[in-house]
Amino acid sequence: MRVLSGRPASKPRPLAIEASRRAAAAAPTRSAWGLISLSIAAGLVFWTSRALPQEAKAPANPPGGTEGAATAQGTPTETQQPIRKLVEVVNVPVSVLTRQGQPVIDLAKTDFQVFENGQLQTIKYFYRGTRPPLRVGLVLDTSNSARMQISFEKDAATEFIFNMLQGTDSKNQVFLQTFDSTSSIIQDFTNDPQGLNEKVRGLKAGGGKALYDAIFFACQEKMLKLGQPENMRRVLVVVSDGLDFHSEHTLDEAVSMARRAETVIYTIGNAAYGYDNPGDKVMSRLSEETGGAAYFPLEVSPGADLGTGYLSHGQIGDTSQNKGLGASTGIYSAQRLIHLADSLEAISNELIEQYSLGYTPTNPSMDGTYRNIRVVAMRKNVQVRAKPGYFAMSEEAR
């Protein structure tokens, strides 16, 4: 799914973002540094899943996907314990959204259908509103092409981290990874927001770009090595323009490794408005083929700026002026900050309001093959996001 603004309408706006909105409306010449930061709502999620052995190999682009489904708050309806039977039960976390991107939270088990390789399955377990710990990798593009956007990335990362790790007893953990021509783990998994944000503030942009290697590395070295993810969900949030010039791995290999590691990827494009960016297709594929979503907040047309007269139609067509305005001064920077906040808030809302479906496959053979999963909701005008499949691997073979 491709989202331009990702703005949820149901939650109160954070004060910092409301201040940016007021500033954007009343002060067209105010500099971007005064638009301090963004704040997003974040939450825990439920993902009871299965770790995949490194020798198993996913098809580069297995068929199948997800379509209409929905979510609801509550507790397990058939069991009060997390599902732990790795061989007998397949667990599928599911997000259900309206066409406007708002979570649908009032569905029951009977509102869902699950298909494995085209065969209808019987849903045995149904959870809603459960929130086990979350393991998040924040992967930031610090290549040369990110120089004009690095300040936005830092602001977004700082607020995102504090919201994910708020509370002294937080069971969530986040690691920070940057990439240019190589990938670097700046901070391993931690639940210390202050220490993590100190690392974020020290980031600088410069160097080549190897996005596919960064995804492959994060999934193989961090997510896959977590072991059995019975009580956690694995998520990567990747901020980049989607371009790649130096990777040894291919896009297919990056997607396959994410599937092996049972990792959902949410992507946020940082290409400025006015560019015909081929990397957008890459960002969309990374998210769609792993069960996440792609957001492009900085590509939203600055219509409000035209209303104030701050940007002329000629400036809209001049990408060099446009890029400078977006990165340094003026109301366009304020709106970019707001759109970026909206995207991250939408990701947080989706992670919080999820269902989990469990079924025993009609095909009991644990033969190591990749099985496609499709989830359908018995409600019109909704969209469903769920993992696209899994590897049928016995516990002994893991």
ABEGO torsion letter per residue (X at the ends): XBBAAGBBAABBBBAAAAAAAAAAAABAABBAAABABBBBBBBBBBBBBBBBBAABBBBABBBEBBBBBBBBBEBBAABABBBABAAABBBBBBBBBBAAGBBBAABBAAABBBBBGGBBBBBABBBBGBBBBBBBBBBBBABAAAAAAAAAAAAAAAAAAAAAABEAABABBBBBBBBBABBBBABBBBABAAAAAAAAAABBBEEBBBAAAAAAAAAAAAAAAAEBBAABBBBBBBBBAGBBAABABBAAAAAAAAAAAGBBBBBBBABBBGBBBAAAAAAAAAAAAAGBBBBBAAABBBAAAAAAGABBAAAAABAAAAAAAAAABEAAAAAAAAAAAAAAAAAAAAAABBBBBBBBBABABBAGBBBBBBBBBBBBGBBBBBBAEBBBBBAAAX
